[in-house]
Amino acid sequence: MTHEVDVVVIGVGTAGEDLALQLLDAGLEVAGIEPQLVGGECPYWACIPSKMAIRASNLIAEARRVNGVAGQVQVTPDWSNVATRIRQEATADWDDSSAAARFESKGGRLVRGWGRLTGPSTVSTDEESFTARIGVVIATGSKPAIPPIPGLNDVAYWTTHDAIAADSLPETLVILGGGAVGCELGQVFSRFGVEVAIVEGQDRLLPLEEPETSRLIASVLESEGIEVRTGARVEEASNRDGRIELTLEGGAGISADRVLVATGRRVDHSQLGLDAAGIDASTRFIEVDDRMRAGDAIWAMGDVTGKAMFTHTALHQSAVIVADILGIDSTPIDYRSLPRVTFTDPEVGAVGLTEMQAREQGLDIAVAVKDVPSTFRGWLHDTGNQGMIKLVIDTTTGTLVGATVVAPNGGEVLGLLTLAVHQRVPVDALRQMTYAFPTFHGGVGEALGAYARGTGKVIDPTYIASGYFD
């Protein structure tokens, strides 16, 4: 059976649902094709449930910090509380019926299945076909990337789905991957009593962030009892005496009750029928322009574009596509000020270019770094949390092109810096602002003050002494 609608959305994940609902509100006829859960990764497996677990683990750590500061507290972690909250509040026990009902109540046609392009404006599933009067939006997301380690498929490894859905935790856990997810979940499980080791193939944790950030977070995790192995590549996995044994490059080994694979995500668009719509299917990601157009009357958004695998990126792209479809004037998408947060404790908030990226682009830059514990609020906080504020300044334009905040609530402090990068606010204007005292964001003003008093790379002396800066 063939149906005619205005727009077909292939993939009704977080961004696909958002776009479809906006188009339905605008009076368009929309068909959404989704083989799994309406709403996608974020509400069921990623952003929301993982932050619930992080919130719980941070409460454990914060309660323990009472000792010696405000009294004495004995904390007994209980993962079952987290598991129950995730099932009841975050994921609705992995039931998307309310999301599906919301979509259909607005007039959307929801099709359960895998969609594939059969022409520039036609999409088919196993049972139905659709012709789009306006166009097709591809938002099929990504899936966990499982490295081709010999023997890995023969052991009981976890993906992030398994970790989030766990009712109980193992005694020991090895995490493959020291990116944001590996560091976040490693810290969570460690605080709930699991003996955790993180194995990262590159030479540092959080390899996409500033080197100082990597060293700082590694130091924090190790101080909490997490074993960190960087520059360590796994050559083989096997079962031995009821445990999982990993053989590392060079012959070293590490074993645990469970292995969590957190080595990133991959896009598979091989079954989408891109060729039938005249789209190059040989590329790793679907190539789009600054209006998210992948071809004539075809748009793509989210992970499949490879721009940045964040929910907020996909939602930004969704808004651009909605405006394009509805003929609304809008600003082309700009990733220059894309923020990102790693929700470890302390949080890592970053925006724009790292120091190395700025230098690789040939910019004439200055760098200002402030040690958070030596700021007024950091000193008052007195929880043992370490951190830093790093500003990357284009001296030619006098504007901020990148920034990193590693601090309690670092993701919130990032808002100020994201706005500054996005709007190209002159550094002099930022320096002349009045910052509330004493606040973590006030540390930005302190770093700018240090920059104003010097030239080139201006670094707080206590920060140099901490050993995090080379």
C-alpha positions in Angstrom: 0.0 0.0 0.0 1.3 3.4 -0.9 0.5 6.6 1.0 1.2 10.2 0.2 2.2 12.6 2.9 4.1 15.9 3.1 7.2 14.7 4.9 8.6 11.2 5.7 10.9 11.0 8.7 13.1 7.9 8.7 14.1 7.5 12.4 11.9 8.9 15.1 14.6 9.3 17.8 15.0 12.4 19.9 15.6 14.8 17.0 13.3 12.9 14.6 10.5 13.1 17.0 11.2 16.8 17.7 11.1 17.6 14.0 8.0 15.6 13.3 6.1 17.2 16.1 7.0 20.7 15.0 5.9 19.9 11.4 2.7 18.3 12.6 2.0 21.5 14.7 2.5 23.5 11.5 -0.2 21.5 9.8 1.8 19.2 7.7 1.1 15.5 7.1 4.0 13.5 8.5 4.9 9.8 8.5 7.5 8.6 11.0 9.3 5.3 10.5 11.0 3.8 13.5 12.0 0.2 14.1 12.8 0.7 17.8 11.7 3.1 20.6 10.2 6.4 19.7 12.4 9.0 21.3 15.6 7.2 20.6 18.8 6.7 22.7 18.6 9.8 24.8 15.6 9.2 27.0 15.9 5.4 27.3 19.6 4.5 27.2 21.9 7.6 27.2 21.4 11.3 28.4 18.6 10.9 30.8 19.2 7.6 32.6 23.0 8.1 32.7 22.6 11.5 34.3 20.3 9.9 36.9 23.1 7.5 37.8 25.6 10.3 37.8 23.4 12.4 40.1 23.2 9.4 42.5 27.0 8.8 42.5 27.7 12.5 43.1 25.4 12.5 46.1 27.4 9.6 47.5 30.7 11.5 47.0 29.2 14.8 48.3 27.9 13.0 51.4 31.3 11.6 52.2 32.8 15.1 51.9 30.8 16.1 55.0 33.4 14.4 57.1 35.9 16.9 58.4 33.9 19.8 57.0 30.4 19.7 58.6 30.3 16.6 60.8 30.5 12.8 60.3 28.4 10.7 57.8 28.4 7.0 57.0 27.3 6.3 53.5 26.1 2.9 52.2 25.6 2.9 48.4 22.7 0.9 47.0 22.5 0.5 43.3 19.0 -0.9 43.4 17.7 2.6 44.2 19.3 3.9 41.0 18.0 0.9 38.9 14.5 1.5 40.2 14.5 5.2 39.5 15.8 4.7 35.9 13.1 2.1 35.2 10.3 4.2 36.7 11.2 7.8 35.9 13.6 7.8 33.0 12.7 5.0 30.7 9.2 3.9 31.7 10.6 0.4 31.7 11.6 0.9 28.1 8.1 1.4 27.0 7.5 4.1 24.3 3.7 3.9 24.2 3.3 7.4 25.6 5.7 8.8 23.1 4.0 7.0 20.3 0.6 8.2 21.5 1.8 11.7 21.6 3.0 11.5 18.0 -0.2 9.9 16.7 -2.4 12.2 18.7 -1.1 15.1 16.6 -2.0 13.3 13.4 1.3 11.6 12.7 1.4 8.2 11.0 3.8 6.0 13.0 5.2 2.9 11.2 7.2 0.3 13.1 9.9 -1.0 10.8 13.0 -0.2 8.8 12.7 2.5 6.2 14.7 2.7 2.9 14.7 5.1 0.1 13.4 3.7 -3.2 13.6 7.0 -5.1 14.2 10.7 -4.5 10.9 11.2 -2.6 9.8 7.6 -1.9 10.3 5.5 1.2 9.4 1.9 1.7 9.2 -0.5 4.7 8.5 -4.2 4.4 4.7 -3.6 4.3 4.1 0.0 3.2 5.4 2.7 0.9 5.3 6.5 1.2 5.6 9.3 -1.3 6.7 12.7 0.2 5.2 15.8 -1.4 7.8 18.0 0.3 10.7 15.7 1.2 12.4 13.1 3.3 14.3 13.6 6.5 16.9 10.9 7.6 17.6 10.7 11.3 18.6 7.1 11.9 21.2 7.8 14.6 24.1 5.5 15.4 24.8 2.3 17.4 27.6 1.3 19.8 30.9 0.6 18.0 32.2 -2.8 19.0 36.0 -3.1 18.2 37.1 -6.1 16.3 39.0 -7.7 19.2 39.5 -11.5 18.7 37.3 -13.3 21.2 35.3 -10.3 22.3 32.1 -11.7 20.8 32.5 -14.9 22.9 32.6 -13.1 26.3 29.7 -11.5 28.2 30.5 -7.9 27.5 28.2 -5.0 28.2 27.3 -2.1 25.9 26.0 1.1 27.5 22.5 -0.3 27.0 23.3 -3.2 29.3 25.0 -1.0 31.8 22.1 1.4 32.1 19.6 -1.5 32.4 21.6 -3.4 35.0 19.6 -4.3 38.1 22.9 -5.2 40.0 26.5 -4.5 39.5 29.5 -6.8 39.1 32.3 -6.8 41.7 34.9 -5.9 39.1 34.6 -4.1 35.7 36.9 -3.2 32.9 35.8 -0.4 30.7 37.1 -0.3 27.1 37.3 3.4 26.2 38.4 6.4 28.1 36.2 8.9 26.4 33.3 10.8 28.0 31.1 7.8 28.5 33.8 5.5 29.9 35.0 8.2 32.4 31.4 9.0 33.5 30.2 5.5 34.0 33.6 4.4 35.4 33.3 7.0 38.2 29.6 6.1 38.8 30.2 2.4 39.2 33.3 2.9 41.3 31.4 5.0 43.7 28.8 2.2 44.0 31.6 -0.2 45.1 32.7 -1.7 41.9 36.4 -2.2 41.3 36.9 -0.4 38.0 39.7 -0.2 35.5 39.6 2.0 32.3 41.6 0.9 29.3 42.1 3.5 26.6 44.1 2.9 23.4 45.1 6.5 22.9 47.7 8.0 25.2 45.3 9.9 27.4 41.7 9.9 28.7 39.3 12.3 27.0 41.5 12.5 23.9 39.3 15.2 22.3 39.8 17.6 25.1 42.7 19.7 26.3 45.7 17.6 27.5 45.5 19.3 30.9 41.9 18.2 31.2 43.0 14.6 30.5 45.7 14.6 33.1 43.4 16.3 35.7 40.5 13.8 35.2 42.9 10.9 35.2 44.3 12.1 38.5 40.8 12.5 40.0 39.7 9.0 38.9 42.9 7.4 40.2 42.5 9.2 43.5 39.0 7.5 43.8 40.6 4.1 43.3 40.0 3.6 39.5 42.8 2.0 37.6 43.6 4.0 34.5 45.6 2.4 31.6 46.2 4.6 28.6 48.1 3.7 25.5 46.9 0.2 26.0 45.4 -1.7 23.1 43.5 -5.0 23.7 44.7 -7.8 21.5 42.4 -10.6 22.7 39.5 -11.4 25.0 38.7 -14.8 26.5 36.9 -16.5 29.4 39.1 -17.9 32.1 38.0 -19.3 35.5 34.6 -17.5 35.3 36.1 -14.2 34.5 36.9 -12.2 31.4 40.6 -12.0 30.6 41.9 -9.3 28.3 45.3 -9.6 26.8 46.9 -6.2 26.1 49.5 -5.3 23.5 52.9 -6.3 24.8 51.5 -9.3 26.7 50.1 -7.7 29.9 46.7 -8.8 31.0 43.8 -7.6 32.9 40.6 -9.4 34.1 37.2 -8.7 35.5 33.8 -10.1 36.0 32.4 -7.9 33.3 33.7 -5.8 30.4 31.9 -2.6 29.3 32.6 -1.5 25.7 32.5 2.3 25.5 34.6 2.8 22.4 32.3 5.2 20.7 29.5 4.9 18.2 29.2 4.1 14.5 26.8 5.0 11.7 25.5 2.3 9.4 23.5 3.8 6.5 24.1 0.8 4.2 20.4 -0.2 4.3 18.9 3.2 3.7 19.0 3.0 -0.1 20.9 6.3 -0.5 21.9 5.5 -4.0 18.2 5.3 -5.1 17.9 9.0 -4.1 21.1 10.1 -5.8 23.1 10.4 -2.5 26.7 9.2 -2.2 26.5 6.0 -0.1 30.3 5.5 -0.1 31.0 8.1 2.6 31.2 7.3 6.3 28.5 9.9 7.1 25.8 11.5 5.0 27.1 14.8 3.7 24.9 17.8 4.2 25.1 21.6 3.6 24.6 24.3 6.1 20.8 23.8 5.8 21.2 20.1 6.5 20.3 19.3 2.9 21.7 15.9 1.7 20.1 16.1 -1.8 17.1 17.4 -3.6 14.2 17.4 -1.1 16.2 15.2 1.3 17.6 16.3 4.6 19.7 14.5 7.2 20.4 15.3 10.9 21.9 13.8 14.0 24.6 11.2 14.2 24.3 10.2 10.6 25.8 13.6 9.6 28.9 13.0 11.7 29.0 16.6 12.8 28.9 15.9 16.6 27.1 13.0 18.3 25.3 15.1 20.9 21.6 15.4 21.4 21.8 19.2 21.4 23.5 19.1 18.1 20.8 17.0 16.6 18.1 19.3 18.0 19.8 22.3 16.6 19.9 20.6 13.2 16.2 19.7 13.6 15.3 23.4 14.0 17.3 24.3 10.9 15.5 21.7 8.8 12.1 22.7 10.1 12.8 26.3 9.1 14.0 25.2 5.7 10.9 23.0 5.1 8.5 25.7 6.2 10.3 28.4 4.3 11.2 30.4 7.3 14.3 32.6 7.2 16.9 31.3 9.5 20.7 31.4 10.1 22.6 28.6 8.5 23.9 26.1 11.1 27.2 27.0 12.7 29.3 24.5 14.7 31.9 27.1 15.8 30.4 27.5 19.3 29.2 23.9 19.8 29.4 23.2 23.6 30.1 19.8 25.1 30.1 18.5 28.6 31.6 15.4 30.2 29.6 14.8 33.4 32.4 13.5 35.6 33.0 15.0 39.0 34.3 17.6 38.4 32.5 18.3 35.2 34.3 19.1 32.0 32.7 21.8 30.0 34.3 22.9 26.7 33.4 25.0 23.7 35.1 25.9 20.4 38.7 25.2 19.6 41.3 23.6 21.9 44.7 25.3 22.0 46.2 22.8 19.6 43.3 23.1 17.1 43.7 26.9 17.2 47.4 26.7 16.5 46.8 24.1 13.7 44.5 26.6 12.1 47.3 29.2 12.1 45.7 31.5 14.6 47.8 33.9 16.6 46.6 33.0 20.1 47.2 33.6 23.7 46.2 31.3 26.5 45.0 32.1 30.0 44.7 29.4 32.6 43.3 29.7 36.1 43.5 26.9 38.8 39.9 26.6 40.2 41.0 25.7 43.7 42.9 29.0 43.8 39.8 31.0 42.8 37.7 32.4 45.6 34.8 30.0 45.1 37.1 27.1 44.6 38.9 27.8 47.9 35.6 28.2 49.7 34.2 25.0 48.2 36.9 23.0 49.9 35.8 19.5 48.8 39.1 18.3 47.3 37.7 18.9 43.8 40.4 20.0 41.4 39.8 22.0 38.3 40.9 24.7 35.9 39.6 27.3 33.6 41.4 27.6 30.2 40.7 30.4 27.7 42.0 30.3 24.1 42.1 33.9 22.7 42.6 34.9 19.1 44.9 38.0 19.6 44.2 39.2 16.1 40.5 39.7 16.6 40.7 40.0 20.4 38.0 37.4 20.8 37.6 34.0 22.6 37.7 31.1 20.2 37.7 28.3 22.7 37.4 27.6 26.4 37.4 24.8 28.9 36.1 24.7 32.5 36.9 21.7 34.7 35.0 22.4 38.0 32.0 21.6 40.0 29.0 22.6 37.8 31.5 23.2 35.0 28.8 22.6 32.4 26.8 25.5 33.9 29.8 27.9 33.9 30.2 27.0 30.2 27.1 28.9 29.3 28.9 32.3 29.7 31.8 31.1 27.5 29.6 29.5 24.8 27.8 32.8 24.4 31.1 34.7 24.2 32.5 32.3 21.5 29.1 32.3 19.6 28.8 36.1 19.6 32.5 36.8 19.2 32.4 39.0 22.3 35.6 41.0 22.6 37.8 39.8 25.4 38.1 43.3 26.7 34.3 43.4 27.1 34.4 40.2 29.0 37.1 41.5 31.2 35.2 44.7 32.0 32.1 42.7 33.1 31.2 42.5 36.8 31.2 38.9 38.0 29.1 37.9 41.0 31.3 37.1 44.0 32.1 34.5 45.0 31.1 32.2 42.2 32.7 29.6 40.0 31.9 31.7 36.9 33.8 34.5 38.6 36.9 32.4 38.0 36.5 33.4 34.3 37.0 37.0 35.3 40.0 36.1 37.4 41.5 34.3 34.4 40.8 37.3 32.1 42.4 39.5 34.7 45.6 37.4 34.6 45.5 37.6 30.8 45.2 41.4 30.9 48.3 41.7 33.1 50.5 39.6 30.8 51.0 38.4 27.3 51.2 35.0 25.5 50.5 32.0 27.8 49.4 33.3 31.2 49.2 30.6 33.8 48.4 30.8 37.4 51.5 29.8 39.4 49.6 27.3 41.6 48.4 25.7 38.4 51.9 25.1 37.2 52.8 23.6 40.6 49.9 21.2 40.4 51.6 19.4 37.6 48.7 19.4 35.2 50.3 21.8 32.8 53.5 21.2 30.7 
